[in-house]
Amino acid sequence: MKSYNEALKILKKSKIKISNEIIKSMSGLNRICSSNIYAKNNYPYENNSSLDGFAIKFNHTKDVSHKNYKKFKIVGSISAGSKPYRKILKKNEAVEIMTGGIMPNGSNSIIPMEDCTSLKDGKNRYILIKKAYKKFENVRLKGSDYRFKDLVIKKNTLINSSHIKALKALGIEKINVKKKINVVFFSSGNEISEKNHIDKWKIRNSNHYYLKSLNNSFLFNFKNLGILRDNDEDKFYKKILKIFKSKTNIIITSGAVSKGRFDFIPKVINKLKLSHSFKNVSIRPGKPILFAKFKGKSKVIFGLPGNPISTAACFRFFVFPYIQNILGLNPERSIKAKLKNNFIKKKIFTRFVKSKLSTTKDGKLEVEILDGQESFRIKSFVNSNTWVLLPDGKAKFKKGELVDCFFPNHHNQTLI
């Protein structure tokens, strides 16, 4: 039986190639950059006003003070989105300007609206200035946020909503990303049903819908291929051969991987040529997990145990690290938190335990390991908001110890 770390090493050696594609940048959320993305222009494009006020030349105010006022003639008005004022400002001239308006030629400072006293003399309007201003005061400078060819998004970055804002602001229409991984899923067992109204001896197929719900957070296309019944060994074998000819990258099964009479998944997989594989890992929940890479094929299979929490834990700590690796993402970092309660486990096992992460009054992270750790118990999974990973080689974990926490339904990548 492999340790959890030994199993992760096998996963790392079993990498398959995922190709790239060009997509519209506005469709890039939760995709992985395949190459660095650079700014194609400056942002802001031009010097513009950071507030509503009046554009002037700063050195025209150098002698101004509360004892020595100066009058500036208003010669124009600029709003955000209007064409720039092209005339060069003369001495003691000002242009009314709204937030975001492009600075007029010859101007280099903005006087806030509230700092001015307005005057009118016949048809002419003036402002009275009562202090000196610095060069570029209240001005957003051209390229002060992004300069032409600045790095916007680094290769192998998971694109988030902030990146989408930057891509749109910079006019970047298309980006190069990793293709989404294609995942197919089989449930197994005579007891599994897709129906809502079932007999007492049946089980609703929650694993199917749980994994399907993760497809955006974990970057894959999901296709359900139905339920394998206890006598479907030959059918499964034929479906695997058919999948070999498809664009599928990862096959996931749920159930039929243990040692029961109808647990046929390992038997079928062992009929095929494999380059890397493992069966049974010293973990709880999920000990019977199976993994194999098919020799000569850019395809792998994960055989997950059928209990609902075993499926969830094995996806989170085996399938996701594999997806992360083949897409080029950096390995996750755990969130460190102090244990609120003691916990004892068998020394040989790595445990994934349903837990509740919270903060103390002074802002420190702490985590409580919940009751109901059995692999059939869904209520404690719903009440949890993190997995605590307790490594092998240690049996007793005491209150106050720092432990490793991982989000259950999305990854910690954004914290790196």
C-alpha positions in Angstrom: 0.0 0.0 0.0 1.4 3.4 -1.0 1.6 6.4 1.2 -0.1 9.6 0.2 3.2 11.2 -0.7 4.3 8.2 -2.8 1.0 8.3 -4.6 1.5 12.0 -5.4 4.9 11.3 -6.9 3.4 8.7 -9.2 0.8 11.3 -10.3 3.5 13.8 -11.0 5.4 11.2 -13.2 2.2 10.4 -15.1 1.7 13.8 -16.7 -0.2 14.1 -20.0 0.1 16.9 -22.5 -2.7 19.5 -22.7 -2.6 21.7 -25.8 -3.3 25.4 -26.0 -6.0 27.4 -27.8 -6.7 31.1 -28.6 -10.0 32.4 -27.0 -11.7 35.7 -26.5 -10.2 37.4 -23.4 -13.7 38.0 -22.0 -14.2 34.2 -21.9 -11.0 33.7 -20.0 -12.3 33.4 -16.5 -10.9 30.4 -14.6 -8.6 29.5 -17.6 -4.8 29.1 -17.4 -2.5 31.4 -19.4 -0.3 29.5 -21.8 2.0 32.5 -22.4 2.7 35.9 -20.8 0.3 38.6 -21.7 1.7 42.1 -22.2 0.1 45.5 -22.4 -0.5 46.7 -26.0 -0.7 50.3 -25.0 -0.3 52.7 -22.1 -3.0 52.9 -19.4 -4.1 55.6 -18.9 -3.8 56.4 -22.6 -3.2 60.1 -21.9 -2.8 62.4 -19.0 -6.2 63.0 -17.5 -8.0 64.6 -14.6 -8.5 62.6 -11.4 -11.4 64.9 -10.2 -13.8 67.6 -11.3 -11.9 71.0 -11.5 -10.0 73.3 -13.7 -6.9 72.5 -15.8 -4.1 75.1 -15.6 -0.4 75.4 -16.0 1.1 75.0 -12.5 3.8 77.6 -12.8 1.1 80.3 -13.4 0.2 79.8 -9.7 3.7 80.1 -8.2 3.1 83.5 -6.7 -0.4 82.8 -5.5 -1.2 82.8 -1.8 -4.1 83.5 0.6 -2.8 87.1 0.6 -2.2 87.3 -3.1 -5.2 85.9 -5.1 -5.1 85.4 -8.9 -7.9 85.4 -11.4 -7.9 82.8 -14.3 -10.2 83.1 -17.3 -12.2 80.0 -18.2 -11.7 79.4 -21.9 -13.3 76.0 -22.4 -14.9 72.9 -20.9 -14.0 69.2 -21.2 -16.0 66.2 -20.1 -14.9 62.6 -19.8 -15.1 61.0 -23.3 -15.1 64.3 -25.1 -12.4 65.2 -27.7 -9.4 66.9 -26.2 -9.1 70.7 -26.0 -6.4 71.4 -28.6 -5.6 75.1 -28.1 -2.5 75.7 -26.0 -3.4 77.4 -22.7 -2.1 81.0 -22.4 -1.0 82.6 -19.2 -3.8 82.8 -16.5 -6.2 80.7 -18.6 -8.1 77.6 -17.3 -10.3 74.9 -18.8 -13.1 73.4 -16.8 -12.6 69.6 -16.7 -14.5 66.7 -15.4 -13.0 63.5 -13.9 -11.3 61.5 -16.7 -11.2 64.4 -19.1 -7.9 64.5 -21.2 -5.6 67.3 -20.1 -5.6 70.3 -22.5 -2.3 71.2 -24.3 0.0 73.2 -22.1 -1.8 72.3 -18.8 -0.2 70.2 -16.1 -2.2 70.6 -12.9 -5.8 70.4 -11.8 -7.4 72.8 -9.3 -10.3 71.0 -7.5 -13.7 72.6 -8.1 -14.2 73.1 -4.4 -11.0 75.1 -4.0 -12.1 77.8 -6.5 -14.3 80.8 -6.2 -16.3 81.4 -9.4 -16.7 84.9 -10.9 -18.5 86.4 -13.9 -17.6 89.5 -15.8 -20.0 90.1 -18.6 -19.8 87.2 -21.0 -16.6 85.9 -19.4 -16.3 83.4 -16.5 -13.3 83.3 -14.1 -12.1 81.4 -11.2 -10.2 83.0 -8.2 -7.2 80.9 -7.1 -6.0 81.3 -3.5 -2.9 79.0 -3.4 0.0 77.7 -5.5 -0.3 74.2 -7.1 2.4 71.6 -7.9 3.1 70.1 -11.3 0.8 67.1 -12.1 -1.3 67.7 -9.0 -4.6 65.8 -9.3 -3.4 64.4 -12.7 -3.5 60.8 -13.7 -0.3 60.4 -15.8 -0.2 58.6 -19.1 1.1 55.0 -18.5 1.2 55.4 -14.7 -0.7 52.1 -14.3 0.4 50.1 -17.2 3.1 51.0 -19.7 3.3 49.6 -23.2 4.7 46.1 -23.0 4.3 45.8 -19.2 3.5 42.2 -18.1 -0.2 42.0 -17.4 -0.7 38.3 -16.6 2.2 35.8 -16.1 2.2 32.4 -17.9 0.6 29.6 -15.9 -1.6 32.0 -14.0 -5.3 31.2 -13.2 -7.3 34.1 -14.7 -9.7 35.7 -12.3 -12.2 38.6 -12.5 -9.5 41.2 -11.8 -7.6 40.0 -14.8 -10.7 40.3 -17.0 -11.0 43.9 -15.9 -7.4 44.6 -16.9 -7.7 42.8 -20.2 -10.8 44.8 -21.2 -9.3 48.1 -20.0 -6.2 47.5 -22.1 -8.1 46.4 -25.2 -6.6 42.8 -25.2 -9.2 40.9 -27.2 -7.6 37.4 -27.5 -5.4 35.3 -25.2 -3.6 32.0 -25.4 -4.8 29.5 -22.7 -4.7 25.8 -21.9 -7.5 23.9 -23.3 -10.0 22.7 -20.7 -9.5 19.1 -19.6 -12.1 16.6 -20.8 -13.4 14.4 -18.0 -15.8 11.5 -18.3 -17.5 10.0 -15.3 -19.0 6.6 -14.6 -20.9 5.7 -11.4 -21.1 2.0 -10.5 -23.4 -0.3 -8.5 -26.9 -1.8 -8.7 -27.9 0.5 -5.9 -27.2 3.8 -7.7 -30.1 5.7 -9.2 -30.5 9.0 -11.0 -34.1 9.2 -10.0 -35.4 11.4 -7.1 -38.1 9.0 -5.9 -36.3 5.7 -5.1 -36.8 2.5 -3.1 -35.3 2.3 0.3 -32.5 -0.1 -0.9 -31.4 2.4 -3.6 -29.0 5.4 -3.4 -29.4 8.7 -5.2 -26.3 9.5 -7.4 -24.9 12.4 -5.4 -21.4 11.8 -6.6 -22.3 12.5 -10.2 -23.8 15.9 -9.4 -21.1 16.8 -6.9 -18.3 16.3 -9.4 -20.3 18.0 -12.1 -20.7 21.1 -9.9 -16.9 21.4 -9.6 -16.2 21.7 -13.3 -15.8 25.5 -13.3 -13.7 25.7 -10.1 -11.4 22.9 -11.2 -11.1 23.7 -14.9 -12.6 20.8 -16.8 -15.4 19.8 -19.1 -17.6 17.1 -17.5 -19.6 14.4 -19.2 -21.5 11.7 -17.4 -21.4 8.3 -19.1 -24.0 6.7 -16.9 -24.1 3.9 -14.3 -22.2 0.7 -14.6 -24.1 -2.2 -13.0 -22.6 -5.1 -11.1 -22.5 -7.3 -14.2 -21.1 -4.6 -16.6 -17.5 -5.7 -16.7 -17.4 -6.4 -20.4 -19.4 -3.2 -21.1 -16.9 -1.1 -19.2 -14.0 -2.7 -21.0 -15.5 -1.9 -24.4 -16.3 1.7 -23.3 -12.7 2.2 -22.2 -11.5 1.1 -25.7 -14.0 3.5 -27.3 -12.7 6.3 -25.0 -9.2 5.7 -26.2 -10.3 7.0 -29.6 -11.9 10.2 -28.1 -10.6 13.5 -26.9 -11.1 12.5 -23.3 -8.2 13.2 -20.9 -9.4 11.8 -17.6 -11.7 9.0 -16.8 -13.2 9.0 -13.3 -15.2 6.2 -11.8 -17.0 6.1 -8.5 -17.4 2.7 -6.7 -16.4 -0.9 -7.6 -12.7 -0.4 -6.7 -12.5 -2.3 -3.4 -12.4 -6.1 -2.8 -16.0 -6.9 -3.0 -17.4 -9.6 -5.3 -18.7 -7.0 -7.8 -15.8 -4.6 -7.6 -14.6 -5.1 -11.2 -12.9 -1.8 -12.0 -9.4 -2.9 -11.0 -9.8 -6.1 -12.9 -10.7 -4.3 -16.2 -7.9 -1.8 -15.8 -5.3 -4.5 -15.3 -6.3 -6.0 -18.7 -4.9 -2.9 -20.4 -1.3 -1.7 -20.8 -0.3 0.7 -18.1 2.8 2.9 -17.6 2.2 4.1 -14.1 -0.4 3.0 -11.5 -1.3 2.5 -7.9 -4.1 0.7 -6.0 -4.8 1.4 -2.3 -3.2 4.3 -0.5 -2.8 4.7 3.3 -5.4 7.4 3.5 -8.8 7.9 5.2 -11.3 8.3 3.7 -10.7 6.8 0.3 -8.1 4.0 1.0 -9.2 1.8 -2.1 -8.5 4.5 -4.6 -7.0 3.4 -8.0 -5.0 5.4 -10.5 -3.5 4.3 -13.8 -2.0 6.0 -16.9 -2.6 4.0 -20.1 0.6 3.2 -21.9 0.9 5.0 -25.3 -2.2 7.0 -24.6 -2.5 10.6 -23.3 -5.2 9.4 -20.9 -5.5 8.4 -17.3 -8.1 6.9 -15.0 -9.0 7.6 -11.3 -11.1 4.9 -9.7 -12.6 6.6 -6.6 -14.4 4.8 -3.8 -18.2 5.1 -3.9 -18.9 6.5 -0.4 -19.8 10.2 -0.9 -17.1 11.7 1.3 -14.5 9.3 0.0 -15.3 10.5 -3.5 -15.1 14.2 -2.4 -11.8 13.7 -0.6 -10.1 11.7 -3.3 -11.1 14.1 -6.0 -9.8 17.0 -3.8 -6.5 15.4 -2.9 -5.7 13.2 -5.9 -7.6 14.3 -9.0 -7.2 18.0 -8.4 -3.4 18.0 -7.8 -3.1 16.0 -11.0 -5.2 18.6 -13.0 -3.1 21.3 -11.4 0.1 19.7 -12.5 -0.8 19.0 -16.1 -2.2 22.6 -16.5 1.1 24.1 -15.2 -0.3 25.7 -12.1 1.9 26.2 -9.1 1.4 23.6 -6.3 -1.1 24.8 -3.7 -0.1 26.2 -0.3 -2.1 25.2 2.7 -3.7 27.6 5.0 -2.2 27.3 8.4 -4.6 27.3 11.4 -4.5 26.4 15.1 -6.5 23.3 16.2 -9.4 24.1 18.5 -9.6 20.4 19.7 -7.6 17.3 20.0 -7.7 14.5 17.4 -6.3 11.0 17.4 -5.8 8.9 14.2 -3.8 5.8 13.2 -0.2 6.7 12.7 0.1 4.9 9.3 -2.7 6.9 7.7 -2.9 10.4 6.2 -6.3 11.7 7.2 -8.5 14.2 5.3 -10.9 15.5 8.0 -14.0 17.7 7.7 -13.4 20.8 9.7 -14.6 24.4 10.4 -12.2 27.3 9.8 -12.9 30.5 11.7 -11.1 33.6 13.1 -10.6 34.7 16.7 -11.5 38.2 17.9 -7.9 39.2 17.3 -8.0 37.9 13.7 -6.0 34.6 14.1 -7.1 31.5 12.2 -8.3 28.5 14.1 -9.9 25.3 13.0 -12.3 22.8 14.6 -12.3 19.1 13.5 -16.0 18.2 13.4 -17.8 15.1 14.7 -19.1 12.7 12.0 -15.9 11.9 10.1 -17.3 8.6 8.7 -17.3 8.5 4.9 -21.0 8.2 4.5 -21.8 11.3 6.6 -22.8 14.3 4.4 -24.1 16.6 7.1 -20.7 17.2 8.6 -19.4 17.9 5.1 -22.1 20.5 4.6 -21.2 22.1 8.0 -17.5 22.2 7.2 -15.7 24.8 5.2 -12.3 23.3 5.0 -10.4 20.0 4.8 -7.7 19.5 7.4 -4.9 17.3 6.1 -3.2 15.3 8.9 -0.1 13.6 7.6 1.0 10.0 8.3 3.8 9.3 10.8 1.9 10.9 13.7 -1.1 9.8 15.7 -2.0 12.5 18.2 -2.8 16.1 17.2 -3.2 18.5 20.1 -5.3 21.6 20.6 -3.2 24.7 19.7 -1.1 22.9 17.0 -0.8 24.4 13.5 -2.4 22.2 10.9 -2.8 22.4 7.1 -6.2 23.5 5.7 -7.5 23.3 2.1 -10.8 24.7 0.7 -13.1 21.9 -0.1 -14.8 23.1 -3.3 -12.2 25.4 -4.8 -8.4 25.6 -4.6 -6.0 27.7 -2.6 -4.3 29.0 -5.7 -5.5 32.5 -5.3 -3.6 32.8 -2.0 -0.2 32.3 -3.7 
